[in-house]
């Protein structure tokens, strides 16, 4: 009986360690992704349709004031896009868009918008 329990304890411990290793590898990979604002400039066309209109409000699926993105914190934008992608934030249009983005796309878009100021050329501080 003790050998049976001992084997299962070892297997369970190895499974937990493997889980930690996989999580650490994923975190390390995500940490290696750096946003490139210049690359992000070419990836924001789909954002401008809503976020590029001053005081724009959506009508579907609910009336919602579309936030301005220019000058927002890069980490906030990355976290928001990842949350839309995973479905943790609920807005169907944003989920559909974010689901099509790679982690690199998200980092680039966030870098682009976070670099904007009110004096930026073609400022999408929207």
MMTF fields as JSON, N, C-alpha, C and O atoms, coordinates in Angstrom:
{
  "mmtfVersion": "1.0.0",
  "mmtfProducer": "UNKNOWN",
  "numBonds": 503,
  "numAtoms": 504,
  "numGroups": 126,
  "numChains": 1,
  "numModels": 1,
  "chainsPerModel": [1],
  "groupsPerChain": [126],
  "chainIdList": ["A"],
  "bondAtomList": [4, 2, 8, 6, 12, 10, 16, 14, 20, 18, 24, 22, 28, 26, 32, 30, 36, 34, 40, 38, 44, 42, 48, 46, 52, 50, 56, 54, 60, 58, 64, 62, 68, 66, 72, 70, 76, 74, 80, 78, 84, 82, 88, 86, 92, 90, 96, 94, 100, 98, 104, 102, 108, 106, 112, 110, 116, 114, 120, 118, 124, 122, 128, 126, 132, 130, 136, 134, 140, 138, 144, 142, 148, 146, 152, 150, 156, 154, 160, 158, 164, 162, 168, 166, 172, 170, 176, 174, 180, 178, 184, 182, 188, 186, 192, 190, 196, 194, 200, 198, 204, 202, 208, 206, 212, 210, 216, 214, 220, 218, 224, 222, 228, 226, 232, 230, 236, 234, 240, 238, 244, 242, 248, 246, 252, 250, 256, 254, 260, 258, 264, 262, 268, 266, 272, 270, 276, 274, 280, 278, 284, 282, 288, 286, 292, 290, 296, 294, 300, 298, 304, 302, 308, 306, 312, 310, 316, 314, 320, 318, 324, 322, 328, 326, 332, 330, 336, 334, 340, 338, 344, 342, 348, 346, 352, 350, 356, 354, 360, 358, 364, 362, 368, 366, 372, 370, 376, 374, 380, 378, 384, 382, 388, 386, 392, 390, 396, 394, 400, 398, 404, 402, 408, 406, 412, 410, 416, 414, 420, 418, 424, 422, 428, 426, 432, 430, 436, 434, 440, 438, 444, 442, 448, 446, 452, 450, 456, 454, 460, 458, 464, 462, 468, 466, 472, 470, 476, 474, 480, 478, 484, 482, 488, 486, 492, 490, 496, 494, 500, 498],
  "bondOrderList": [1, 1, 1, 1, 1, 1, 1, 1, 1, 1, 1, 1, 1, 1, 1, 1, 1, 1, 1, 1, 1, 1, 1, 1, 1, 1, 1, 1, 1, 1, 1, 1, 1, 1, 1, 1, 1, 1, 1, 1, 1, 1, 1, 1, 1, 1, 1, 1, 1, 1, 1, 1, 1, 1, 1, 1, 1, 1, 1, 1, 1, 1, 1, 1, 1, 1, 1, 1, 1, 1, 1, 1, 1, 1, 1, 1, 1, 1, 1, 1, 1, 1, 1, 1, 1, 1, 1, 1, 1, 1, 1, 1, 1, 1, 1, 1, 1, 1, 1, 1, 1, 1, 1, 1, 1, 1, 1, 1, 1, 1, 1, 1, 1, 1, 1, 1, 1, 1, 1, 1, 1, 1, 1, 1, 1],
  "groupList": [{"groupName": "UNK", "atomNameList": ["N", "CA", "C", "O"], "elementList": ["N", "C", "C", "O"], "formalChargeList": [0, 0, 0, 0], "bondAtomList": [1, 0, 2, 1, 3, 2], "bondOrderList": [1, 1, 2], "singleLetterCode": "X", "chemCompType": "L-PEPTIDE LINKING"}],
  "groupTypeList": [0, 0, 0, 0, 0, 0, 0, 0, 0, 0, 0, 0, 0, 0, 0, 0, 0, 0, 0, 0, 0, 0, 0, 0, 0, 0, 0, 0, 0, 0, 0, 0, 0, 0, 0, 0, 0, 0, 0, 0, 0, 0, 0, 0, 0, 0, 0, 0, 0, 0, 0, 0, 0, 0, 0, 0, 0, 0, 0, 0, 0, 0, 0, 0, 0, 0, 0, 0, 0, 0, 0, 0, 0, 0, 0, 0, 0, 0, 0, 0, 0, 0, 0, 0, 0, 0, 0, 0, 0, 0, 0, 0, 0, 0, 0, 0, 0, 0, 0, 0, 0, 0, 0, 0, 0, 0, 0, 0, 0, 0, 0, 0, 0, 0, 0, 0, 0, 0, 0, 0, 0, 0, 0, 0, 0, 0],
  "groupIdList": [1, 2, 3, 4, 5, 6, 7, 8, 9, 10, 11, 12, 13, 14, 15, 16, 17, 18, 19, 20, 21, 22, 23, 24, 25, 26, 27, 28, 29, 30, 31, 32, 33, 34, 35, 36, 37, 38, 39, 40, 41, 42, 43, 44, 45, 46, 47, 48, 49, 50, 51, 52, 53, 54, 55, 56, 57, 58, 59, 60, 61, 62, 63, 64, 65, 66, 67, 68, 69, 70, 71, 72, 73, 74, 75, 76, 77, 78, 79, 80, 81, 82, 83, 84, 85, 86, 87, 88, 89, 90, 91, 92, 93, 94, 95, 96, 97, 98, 99, 100, 101, 102, 103, 104, 105, 106, 107, 108, 109, 110, 111, 112, 113, 114, 115, 116, 117, 118, 119, 120, 121, 122, 123, 124, 125, 126],
  "secStructList": [7, 2, 2, 2, 2, 2, 2, 2, 2, 2, 2, 2, 2, 2, 2, 2, 2, 2, 2, 2, 2, 2, 2, 2, 2, 2, 2, 2, 2, 2, 2, 6, 7, 7, 7, 7, 2, 2, 2, 2, 2, 6, 6, 7, 2, 2, 2, 2, 2, 2, 2, 6, 1, 6, 6, 7, 3, 3, 7, 1, 1, 1, 7, 3, 3, 7, 7, 7, 7, 6, 6, 7, 7, 2, 2, 2, 2, 2, 2, 2, 2, 2, 2, 2, 2, 2, 6, 1, 1, 7, 7, 2, 2, 2, 2, 2, 2, 2, 2, 6, 7, 7, 2, 2, 2, 2, 2, 2, 2, 2, 2, 2, 2, 2, 6, 7, 7, 6, 6, 1, 6, 6, 7, 7, 7, 7],
  "xCoordList": [0.82, 0.0, 0.865, 0.557, 1.942, 2.798, 3.478, 3.626, 3.896, 4.518, 3.514, 3.857, 2.274, 1.216, 0.996, 0.941, 0.873, 0.676, 1.905, 1.796, 3.084, 4.328, 4.48, 4.893, 4.152, 4.237, 3.292, 3.644, 2.094, 1.121, 1.529, 1.288, 2.139, 2.632, 3.736, 3.763, 4.65, 5.738, 5.173, 5.607, 4.218, 3.604, 2.89, 2.995, 2.17, 1.47, 2.466, 2.257, 3.553, 4.571, 5.22, 5.463, 5.5, 6.101, 5.142, 5.571, 3.858, 2.856, 2.795, 2.719, 2.829, 2.808, 4.041, 3.938, 5.204, 6.435, 6.406, 6.868, 5.87, 5.758, 4.842, 5.107, 3.766, 2.855, 3.538, 3.357, 4.337, 5.08, 6.081, 6.253, 6.743, 7.724, 7.056, 7.589, 5.889, 5.163, 4.706, 4.81, 4.202, 3.756, 4.928, 4.813, 6.056, 7.244, 7.738, 8.153, 7.697, 8.14, 7.235, 7.716, 5.917, 4.974, 5.175, 5.134, 5.393, 5.623, 6.915, 6.97, 7.95, 9.228, 9.088, 9.665, 8.325, 8.13, 7.379, 7.744, 6.337, 5.574, 6.45, 6.301, 7.361, 8.25, 9.241, 9.741, 9.528, 10.462, 9.843, 10.565, 8.543, 7.872, 7.912, 7.371, 8.555, 8.642, 7.837, 7.938, 7.044, 6.249, 7.099, 8.063, 6.731, 7.418, 6.379, 5.497, 6.495, 5.505, 5.44, 4.361, 6.584, 6.597, 5.844, 5.077, 6.058, 5.321, 3.843, 2.985, 3.548, 2.158, 1.382, 0.172, 2.07, 1.407, 0.716, -0.33, 1.297, 0.706, -0.371, -0.947, -0.647, -1.603, -2.851, -3.693, -2.978, -4.08, -5.247, -6.171, -5.224, -6.298, -7.669, -8.641, -7.737, -9.022, -9.424, -10.601, -8.48, -8.78, -9.366, -10.26, -8.851, -9.201, -10.674, -11.258, -11.281, -12.69, -13.608, -14.642, -13.254, -14.064, -13.303, -13.838, -12.054, -11.281, -10.738, -10.216, -10.855, -10.35, -11.409, -11.15, -12.593, -13.687, -13.941, -14.361, -13.694, -13.904, -15.339, -16.307, -15.447, -16.736, -17.643, -18.865, -17.065, -17.858, -18.509, -17.898, -19.753, -20.484, -21.008, -21.541, -20.857, -21.393, -22.874, -23.365, -23.57, -24.992, -25.271, -26.391, -24.245, -24.445, -23.26, -22.137, -23.394, -24.655, -25.302, -26.391, -24.643, -25.207, -24.596, -23.578, -25.203, -24.627, -23.417, -23.529, -22.293, -21.029, -20.105, -19.909, -19.545, -18.599, -17.256, -16.688, -16.76, -15.506, -14.34, -14.242, -13.47, -12.368, -11.292, -11.08, -10.635, -9.493, -8.289, -8.119, -7.472, -6.348, -5.002, -4.118, -4.838, -3.562, -3.16, -3.941, -1.917, -1.393, -1.739, -1.308, -2.516, -2.826, -1.562, -0.616, -1.554, -0.439, -0.307, -1.297, 0.911, 1.143, 0.711, 0.067, 1.057, 0.691, -0.821, -1.371, -1.49, -2.956, -3.551, -4.44, -3.054, -3.579, -3.313, -4.187, -2.121, -1.81, -2.734, -3.288, -2.893, -3.756, -5.197, -5.867, -5.676, -7.051, -7.241, -8.229, -6.304, -6.426, -6.344, -7.078, -5.459, -5.375, -6.672, -7.133, -7.256, -8.511, -9.653, -10.485, -9.705, -10.724, -10.493, -11.441, -9.239, -8.902, -9.337, -9.867, -9.115, -9.482, -10.97, -11.486, -11.655, -13.073, -13.331, -14.468, -12.288, -12.459, -13.118, -13.779, -12.946, -13.665, -14.702, -14.435, -15.884, -17.01, -17.474, -18.206, -17.042, -17.543, -17.272, -16.117, -18.316, -18.177, -17.256, -16.455, -17.359, -16.524, -15.054, -14.215, -14.742, -13.356, -12.844, -11.677, -13.68, -13.26, -12.89, -11.868, -13.728, -13.465, -12.152, -11.376, -11.903, -10.665, -9.465, -8.478, -9.544, -8.408, -8.077, -6.911, -9.086, -8.854, -8.009, -7.363, -8.011, -7.229, -5.791, -4.989, -5.461, -4.136, -3.185, -3.578, -1.939, -0.905, -0.425, -0.755, 0.342, 0.908, 1.808, 1.852, 2.531, 3.383, 2.54, 2.889, 1.437, 0.542, 0.04, 0.033, -0.376, -0.893, 0.185, -0.087, 1.398, 2.496, 2.796, 3.042, 2.777, 3.062, 1.976, 2.283, 0.728, -0.387, -0.349, -0.543, -0.099, -0.022, 1.139, 1.008, 2.267, 3.424, 3.098, 3.457, 2.425, 2.062, 1.16, 1.448, 0.075, -0.853, -0.263, -0.55, 0.545, 1.111, 2.136, 2.413, 2.697, 3.688, 3.04, 3.742, 1.732, 1.049, 0.928, 0.739, 1.043, 0.784, -0.11, -0.356, -0.59, -1.481, -0.778, -1.444, 0.556, 1.285, 1.825, 2.523, 1.516, 1.989, 1.367, 0.186, 2.177, 1.676, 0.62, 0.817, -0.474, -1.572, -1.993, -2.241, -2.063, -2.343, -3.676, -4.736, -3.604, -4.854, -5.109, -5.337, -5.069, -5.271, -6.747, -7.385, -7.23, -8.634, -8.745, -9.852],
  "yCoordList": [-1.197, 0.0, 1.262, 2.22, 1.272, 2.447, 2.728, 3.889, 1.68, 1.881, 2.49, 3.368, 2.02, 2.539, 4.028, 4.829, 4.388, 5.791, 6.602, 7.714, 6.042, 6.754, 7.071, 8.176, 6.115, 6.346, 7.45, 8.293, 7.443, 8.459, 9.844, 10.844, 9.902, 11.178, 11.708, 12.896, 10.824, 11.233, 11.701, 12.724, 10.968, 11.351, 12.693, 13.542, 12.879, 14.156, 15.299, 16.371, 15.074, 16.115, 16.454, 17.625, 15.442, 15.681, 16.451, 17.309, 16.147, 16.865, 18.331, 19.208, 18.59, 19.979, 20.719, 21.849, 20.097, 20.735, 20.983, 22.023, 20.039, 20.233, 21.406, 22.176, 21.549, 22.677, 24.001, 24.966, 24.045, 25.269, 25.584, 26.746, 24.564, 24.769, 25.316, 26.217, 24.776, 25.245, 26.688, 27.501, 27.006, 28.373, 29.338, 30.429, 28.94, 29.789, 30.024, 31.132, 28.98, 29.124, 30.078, 30.903, 29.975, 30.869, 32.304, 33.23, 32.494, 33.832, 34.41, 35.581, 33.587, 34.051, 34.417, 35.41, 33.626, 33.917, 35.231, 36.047, 35.451, 36.696, 37.881, 38.966, 37.688, 38.761, 39.129, 40.253, 38.186, 38.435, 39.263, 39.758, 39.417, 40.161, 41.646, 42.08, 42.406, 43.85, 44.531, 44.181, 45.5, 46.24, 47.191, 47.774, 47.338, 48.229, 49.215, 48.846, 50.472, 51.478, 51.675, 51.881, 51.614, 51.802, 50.66, 50.897, 49.434, 48.292, 48.409, 48.041, 48.918, 49.079, 50.05, 49.904, 51.043, 52.032, 51.369, 51.832, 50.301, 49.602, 48.595, 47.935, 48.474, 47.482, 48.088, 47.359, 49.409, 50.051, 50.47, 51.132, 50.102, 50.507, 50.082, 50.83, 48.882, 48.397, 49.115, 49.108, 49.726, 50.456, 51.838, 52.316, 52.457, 53.838, 53.997, 55.055, 52.945, 53.021, 53.41, 54.038, 53.054, 53.432, 54.383, 55.409, 54.042, 54.83, 56.119, 56.97, 56.274, 57.469, 58.527, 59.519, 58.331, 59.282, 59.98, 59.332, 61.284, 61.984, 61.817, 61.971, 61.504, 61.363, 60.301, 60.401, 59.291, 58.238, 57.349, 57.006, 56.987, 56.049, 54.927, 55.178, 53.705, 52.579, 52.432, 52.939, 51.755, 51.506, 50.017, 49.628, 49.165, 47.73, 47.114, 47.51, 46.225, 45.676, 46.564, 46.261, 47.64, 48.604, 49.96, 50.035, 51.024, 52.349, 52.443, 52.269, 52.714, 52.684, 53.748, 53.82, 54.561, 55.582, 54.907, 54.274, 55.04, 54.405, 55.2, 56.409, 54.531, 55.259, 55.722, 55.124, 56.78, 57.278, 56.393, 56.028, 56.053, 55.154, 55.863, 55.422, 56.952, 57.662, 58.127, 58.763, 57.799, 58.214, 57.284, 57.514, 56.23, 55.264, 54.497, 54.419, 53.942, 53.141, 51.867, 51.18, 51.553, 50.4, 49.088, 48.255, 48.906, 47.666, 47.544, 46.455, 48.648, 48.632, 48.182, 47.332, 48.759, 48.394, 46.916, 46.228, 46.437, 45.027, 44.123, 43.154, 44.452, 43.638, 43.652, 42.619, 44.806, 44.909, 44.059, 43.334, 44.144, 43.357, 41.857, 41.068, 41.474, 40.048, 39.592, 38.476, 40.442, 40.084, 39.965, 39.065, 40.855, 40.724, 39.43, 38.712, 39.142, 37.948, 36.682, 35.76, 36.632, 35.454, 35.417, 34.379, 36.54, 36.576, 37.028, 36.973, 37.477, 37.974, 39.347, 39.701, 40.12, 41.392, 41.149, 40.488, 41.694, 41.341, 42.509, 43.388, 42.501, 43.389, 42.647, 42.492, 42.191, 41.26, 41.753, 40.983, 43.018, 43.556, 43.5, 43.087, 43.914, 43.888, 42.454, 42.188, 41.551, 40.143, 39.612, 38.946, 39.913, 39.438, 40.005, 39.289, 41.269, 41.888, 41.334, 40.926, 41.317, 40.864, 39.398, 39.006, 38.596, 37.172, 36.965, 35.927, 37.944, 37.832, 38.322, 38.207, 38.864, 39.442, 38.447, 37.678, 38.473, 37.685, 38.473, 39.65, 37.84, 38.543, 39.688, 40.745, 39.471, 40.53, 41.692, 42.85, 41.403, 42.462, 43.3, 44.529, 42.627, 43.33, 44.228, 45.381, 43.717, 44.518, 45.718, 46.814, 45.526, 46.615, 47.689, 48.881, 47.28, 48.236, 49.024, 50.24, 48.337, 49.017, 50.007, 51.109, 49.618, 50.521, 51.751, 52.871, 51.542, 52.649, 53.657, 54.853, 53.167, 54.085, 54.726, 55.887, 53.998, 54.58, 55.672, 56.525, 55.65, 56.658, 57.954, 58.946, 57.977, 59.153, 60.255, 59.996, 61.485, 62.674, 63.592, 63.348, 64.634, 65.548, 66.233, 66.718, 66.286, 66.936, 65.93, 66.325, 64.64, 63.632, 63.859, 64.19, 63.679, 63.803, 62.703, 61.558, 63.058, 62.121, 61.428, 60.223, 62.232, 61.684, 60.964, 61.564, 59.656, 58.944, 58.951, 57.901, 60.158, 60.168, 59.999, 60.722, 59.05, 58.711, 57.253, 56.717],
  "zCoordList": [0.0, 0.0, 0.0, -0.709, 0.786, 0.852, -0.481, -0.864, -1.196, -2.513, -3.48, -4.271, -3.413, -4.272, -4.01, -4.943, -2.741, -2.369, -2.722, -3.238, -2.442, -2.734, -4.213, -4.567, -5.085, -6.529, -6.963, -7.788, -6.406, -6.78, -6.286, -6.963, -5.121, -4.603, -5.512, -5.833, -5.929, -6.823, -8.161, -8.69, -8.709, -9.987, -9.862, -10.746, -8.771, -8.555, -8.436, -9.004, -7.695, -7.529, -8.866, -9.157, -9.679, -10.988, -11.897, -12.668, -11.808, -12.606, -12.218, -13.078, -10.925, -10.449, -10.932, -11.409, -10.815, -11.279, -12.78, -13.247, -13.532, -14.98, -15.285, -16.208, -14.52, -14.702, -14.431, -15.173, -13.349, -13.055, -14.142, -14.51, -14.66, -15.732, -16.98, -17.626, -17.324, -18.51, -18.319, -19.238, -17.133, -16.843, -16.893, -17.451, -16.313, -16.319, -17.736, -18.076, -18.569, -19.963, -20.721, -21.497, -20.504, -21.181, -20.719, -21.529, -19.423, -18.895, -19.448, -19.821, -19.499, -20.038, -21.505, -21.949, -22.275, -23.69, -23.848, -24.694, -23.052, -23.129, -22.742, -23.303, -21.789, -21.362, -22.464, -22.496, -23.371, -24.459, -25.585, -26.451, -25.585, -26.647, -26.304, -25.287, -27.163, -26.977, -28.061, -29.237, -27.666, -28.627, -29.453, -28.958, -30.716, -31.633, -32.163, -32.938, -31.735, -32.11, -33.622, -34.176, -34.283, -35.74, -36.426, -37.359, -35.972, -36.524, -36.184, -36.986, -35.004, -34.572, -35.434, -35.603, -35.984, -36.832, -38.02, -38.475, -38.51, -39.647, -39.253, -40.118, -37.967, -37.489, -36.853, -36.329, -36.894, -36.174, -37.069, -36.597, -38.335, -39.241, -38.716, -38.818, -38.158, -37.656, -36.37, -36.007, -35.683, -34.441, -34.744, -34.045, -35.78, -36.095, -36.441, -36.205, -37.001, -37.38, -36.237, -36.465, -35.022, -33.851, -32.939, -32.52, -32.632, -31.675, -32.286, -31.566, -33.604, -34.271, -34.511, -35.191, -33.965, -34.15, -32.811, -31.853, -32.731, -31.456, -30.939, -31.684, -29.66, -28.966, -29.575, -29.468, -30.21, -30.843, -29.79, -28.778, -30.049, -29.205, -30.092, -31.173, -29.634, -30.391, -30.096, -29.088, -30.955, -30.734, -30.577, -30.244, -30.818, -30.705, -29.983, -30.294, -29.092, -28.597, -27.539, -27.049, -27.193, -26.247, -26.565, -27.253, -26.075, -26.269, -25.349, -24.135, -25.925, -25.198, -25.763, -26.976, -24.911, -25.363, -25.631, -24.741, -26.832, -27.239, -26.645, -26.855, -25.915, -25.259, -26.234, -27.289, -25.861, -26.598, -26.239, -25.075, -27.208, -26.96, -26.872, -26.137, -27.611, -27.622, -26.243, -25.534, -25.861, -24.568, -23.416, -22.286, -23.689, -22.625, -22.247, -23.031, -21.059, -20.575, -21.405, -21.654, -21.831, -22.705, -22.046, -22.685, -20.797, -20.106, -19.989, -20.15, -19.713, -19.634, -20.968, -21.002, -22.07, -23.392, -23.711, -24.24, -23.394, -23.635, -22.819, -23.338, -21.538, -20.679, -21.165, -21.148, -21.595, -22.079, -23.336, -23.449, -24.278, -25.51, -25.233, -25.829, -24.335, -23.976, -23.303, -23.541, -22.471, -21.798, -22.806, -22.689, -23.787, -24.846, -25.629, -25.949, -25.931, -26.702, -25.977, -26.597, -24.667, -23.883, -23.538, -23.122, -23.709, -23.362, -21.943, -21.475, -21.242, -19.876, -19.853, -18.877, -20.917, -21.073, -22.156, -23.159, -21.935, -22.797, -23.663, -23.208, -24.893, -25.929, -27.226, -27.623, -27.883, -29.004, -30.103, -30.633, -30.449, -31.521, -31.137, -31.938, -29.92, -29.473, -29.339, -29.629, -28.914, -28.822, -30.21, -30.377, -31.197, -32.561, -33.093, -33.725, -32.842, -33.32, -32.566, -33.179, -31.243, -30.431, -30.693, -30.643, -30.97, -31.236, -32.488, -32.638, -33.383, -34.613, -34.45, -35.377, -33.282, -33.058, -32.402, -31.524, -32.838, -32.163, -30.943, -30.798, -30.078, -28.933, -29.398, -28.768, -30.512, -31.044, -31.56, -31.332, -32.252, -32.726, -31.548, -31.609, -30.485, -29.304, -28.714, -28.38, -28.582, -28.037, -28.928, -28.424, -30.252, -31.184, -31.145, -31.127, -31.131, -31.084, -29.783, -29.783, -28.678, -27.386, -27.361, -26.828, -27.932, -27.99, -28.83, -28.466, -29.945, -30.83, -30.115, -30.097, -29.531, -28.88, -27.628, -27.337, -26.895, -25.673, -25.99, -25.146, -27.195, -27.593, -28.064, -28.261, -28.25, -28.783, -27.729, -26.541, -28.209, -27.388, -28.195, -29.376, -27.568, -28.283, -29.446, -30.36, -29.433, -30.526, -31.545, -32.478, -31.385, -32.341, -33.709, -33.816, -34.763, -36.124, -36.34, -35.935, -36.968, -37.199, -35.9, -35.86, -34.852, -33.531, -33.454, -33.633, -33.182, -32.916, -31.419, -30.818, -30.804, -29.357, -29.117, -28.352, -29.779, -29.778, -29.493, -29.439]
}
